[in-house]
Amino acid sequence: MPRQKDILTTGEVAKICNVAPRTVSKWFDSGQLRGYRIPGSKDRRIPLNSLIRFMKAHSIPLDGLQSGKTRVLIVDEESEIINVLHKVLTEQANYEVKTTHSGFSAGIECEKFRPHVILLDMHLTDINATELLKQVRDNADLQLTKVIAMSGKLTDGQANQLTQTGFDGYLKKPFHVRQVIESIEDSTALVY
């Protein structure tokens, strides 16, 4: 958000907290998140100070509120790929980036970091990448998270199958950094 607003819609709150809009509606309807309804409508509005109190009380990171940056989680066992992507995505694209080397730690990081995009290596040794994708899709708080598969070992046919199994994109290793940024931008453009 370029300019800080005093009153937010449920959709705006959902983007800030990286959750589905219906999750925000549940928080509002249960009384956990204070706000008001527009007279003559079912639309909800949440004051910014109420949202900040709610986020602090529930340990939701405030960085989505302040930075407005796209949050990217890189999951790959190859340190070289992680280091290059981290450097380029933070310095050139100005993304907020976290990295991990395993599927298990990726699950923990997803809960804390609430990424907008996950760059996921398809050949992790500790967990099947498709299973990790399923866990992300089953989590109501991560419904807006886009998952982009990465691999240098898949055939073109296998790569095309990935989008049918729920992935939001595919990057063939080795890739140019510009391809990675374009892939992230394409997937997040659907959200924002």
C-alpha positions as CSV (number, residue, x, y, z in Angstrom):
1,M,0.0,0.0,0.0
2,P,1.6,3.3,-1.1
3,R,-0.2,5.5,1.4
4,Q,-1.2,4.3,4.9
5,K,-5.0,4.1,5.1
6,D,-6.9,4.5,8.4
7,I,-9.7,2.2,7.4
8,L,-9.2,-1.1,5.6
9,T,-11.5,-3.6,3.8
10,T,-11.4,-7.3,4.6
11,G,-9.5,-7.8,1.3
12,E,-6.8,-5.4,2.2
13,V,-6.5,-6.9,5.7
14,A,-6.2,-10.4,4.0
15,K,-3.3,-9.2,1.8
16,I,-1.5,-7.6,4.8
17,C,-1.9,-10.8,6.9
18,N,-1.5,-13.1,3.9
19,V,-4.6,-15.0,4.6
20,A,-7.8,-15.6,2.7
21,P,-10.5,-12.9,2.9
22,R,-13.0,-15.4,4.5
23,T,-10.5,-15.9,7.3
24,V,-10.6,-12.1,8.0
25,S,-14.4,-12.3,7.9
26,K,-14.3,-15.1,10.5
27,W,-12.0,-13.0,12.8
28,F,-14.4,-10.1,12.4
29,D,-17.6,-12.1,13.0
30,S,-16.2,-13.9,16.1
31,G,-15.3,-10.5,17.6
32,Q,-11.6,-11.1,17.6
33,L,-11.0,-8.3,15.1
34,R,-12.8,-5.1,15.9
35,G,-14.4,-3.0,13.2
36,Y,-17.8,-2.1,11.8
37,R,-20.2,-2.9,9.0
38,I,-21.2,-0.4,6.3
39,P,-24.9,0.5,7.0
40,G,-27.2,-1.2,4.6
41,S,-24.5,-3.6,3.5
42,K,-22.7,-6.7,4.7
43,D,-19.3,-5.1,3.9
44,R,-16.9,-4.9,6.9
45,R,-14.4,-2.2,7.6
46,I,-11.4,-2.5,10.0
47,P,-9.7,0.5,11.5
48,L,-5.9,0.3,11.1
49,N,-5.2,0.7,14.9
50,S,-7.6,-2.3,15.6
51,L,-5.7,-4.4,13.0
52,I,-2.4,-3.6,14.5
53,R,-3.6,-4.5,18.0
54,F,-5.0,-7.8,16.6
55,M,-1.8,-8.6,14.7
56,K,0.4,-8.0,17.8
57,A,-2.0,-10.0,20.1
58,H,-1.8,-13.0,17.6
59,S,1.9,-12.7,16.8
60,I,1.2,-11.9,13.1
61,P,4.3,-10.3,11.6
62,L,3.7,-6.6,11.1
63,D,6.1,-6.4,8.1
64,G,3.2,-6.9,5.6
65,L,1.7,-3.8,7.0
66,Q,4.9,-1.6,6.8
67,S,6.9,-2.9,3.9
68,G,4.3,-3.8,1.4
69,K,7.1,-5.9,-0.2
70,T,6.4,-9.3,-1.8
71,R,7.5,-12.0,0.5
72,V,9.3,-14.9,-1.2
73,L,10.4,-18.2,0.5
74,I,13.1,-20.2,-1.4
75,V,13.2,-23.9,-0.6
76,D,16.2,-25.7,-2.2
77,E,18.9,-28.0,-0.9
78,E,21.5,-26.4,-3.1
79,S,23.2,-23.6,-1.2
80,E,24.6,-22.0,-4.4
81,I,21.1,-21.5,-5.8
82,I,19.7,-20.2,-2.5
83,N,22.5,-17.7,-2.2
84,V,22.3,-16.3,-5.7
85,L,18.5,-16.1,-5.6
86,H,18.5,-14.5,-2.2
87,K,21.0,-11.8,-3.3
88,V,19.3,-11.0,-6.6
89,L,15.7,-11.0,-5.3
90,T,16.5,-8.7,-2.3
91,E,18.9,-6.4,-4.1
92,Q,17.4,-6.1,-7.6
93,A,13.7,-6.9,-7.1
94,N,13.5,-5.5,-3.6
95,Y,11.6,-8.6,-2.3
96,E,11.6,-9.7,1.3
97,V,13.3,-13.2,1.1
98,K,13.7,-16.1,3.5
99,T,15.4,-19.3,2.6
100,T,15.4,-22.9,3.8
101,H,17.1,-26.2,2.8
102,S,14.4,-28.7,3.7
103,G,10.7,-29.3,3.3
104,F,10.2,-29.6,7.1
105,S,11.7,-26.2,7.8
106,A,9.8,-24.8,4.9
107,G,6.6,-25.7,6.7
108,I,7.7,-24.0,9.8
109,E,8.8,-20.9,7.9
110,C,5.5,-20.7,6.0
111,E,3.7,-20.4,9.4
112,K,5.9,-17.6,10.6
113,F,6.7,-15.7,7.3
114,R,3.5,-16.1,5.4
115,P,5.1,-15.9,2.0
116,H,3.3,-14.6,-1.1
117,V,5.4,-16.9,-3.2
118,I,7.3,-20.1,-2.6
119,L,10.1,-21.2,-5.0
120,L,10.1,-24.9,-4.4
121,D,12.7,-27.4,-5.6
122,M,11.0,-30.5,-6.7
123,H,13.7,-32.9,-5.5
124,L,13.9,-32.4,-1.8
125,T,15.2,-35.4,0.1
126,D,13.1,-35.0,3.2
127,I,9.6,-34.5,1.7
128,N,7.8,-34.9,-1.6
129,A,7.3,-31.4,-3.1
130,T,3.8,-32.3,-4.1
131,E,3.0,-33.2,-0.5
132,L,4.3,-29.8,0.6
133,L,2.2,-28.1,-2.0
134,K,-0.9,-30.0,-0.7
135,Q,-0.1,-28.8,2.9
136,V,0.1,-25.2,1.7
137,R,-3.2,-25.5,-0.2
138,D,-4.9,-27.1,2.8
139,N,-3.9,-24.2,5.1
140,A,-6.6,-21.5,5.1
141,D,-4.0,-18.9,6.0
142,L,-1.9,-19.7,3.0
143,Q,-4.6,-19.9,0.3
144,L,-3.2,-16.9,-1.5
145,T,0.4,-18.2,-1.5
146,K,1.7,-19.0,-5.0
147,V,3.9,-22.1,-5.3
148,I,6.4,-22.2,-8.2
149,A,8.2,-25.5,-8.9
150,M,11.9,-25.5,-9.8
151,S,13.7,-28.5,-11.4
152,G,16.4,-29.3,-13.9
153,K,15.5,-33.0,-14.1
154,L,11.9,-33.0,-15.4
155,T,11.0,-33.5,-19.0
156,D,8.8,-30.9,-20.7
157,G,5.8,-33.2,-20.4
158,Q,6.3,-33.6,-16.6
159,A,6.8,-29.9,-16.2
160,N,3.5,-29.2,-18.0
161,Q,1.8,-31.6,-15.6
162,L,2.9,-29.5,-12.6
163,T,0.3,-26.8,-13.3
164,Q,-2.4,-29.4,-13.5
165,T,-1.4,-30.8,-10.1
166,G,-1.8,-27.3,-8.5
167,F,1.6,-25.5,-9.0
168,D,1.3,-21.9,-10.1
169,G,4.4,-22.0,-12.3
170,Y,7.5,-23.8,-13.2
171,L,11.2,-22.8,-13.6
172,K,13.6,-25.0,-15.4
173,K,17.1,-25.1,-14.0
174,P,19.4,-23.5,-14.9
175,F,17.4,-20.3,-15.2
176,H,18.1,-16.7,-15.7
177,V,17.3,-14.4,-12.8
178,R,15.0,-12.4,-15.0
179,Q,12.9,-15.5,-15.5
180,V,12.6,-16.0,-11.8
181,I,11.5,-12.4,-11.2
182,E,9.0,-12.5,-14.1
183,S,7.6,-15.8,-12.8
184,I,7.1,-14.2,-9.3
185,E,5.6,-11.1,-10.8
186,D,3.2,-13.1,-13.0
187,S,2.0,-15.2,-10.1
188,T,1.5,-12.3,-7.7
189,A,-0.2,-10.1,-10.3
190,L,-3.2,-12.5,-10.0
191,V,-3.4,-11.7,-6.3
192,Y,-2.9,-8.0,-6.4
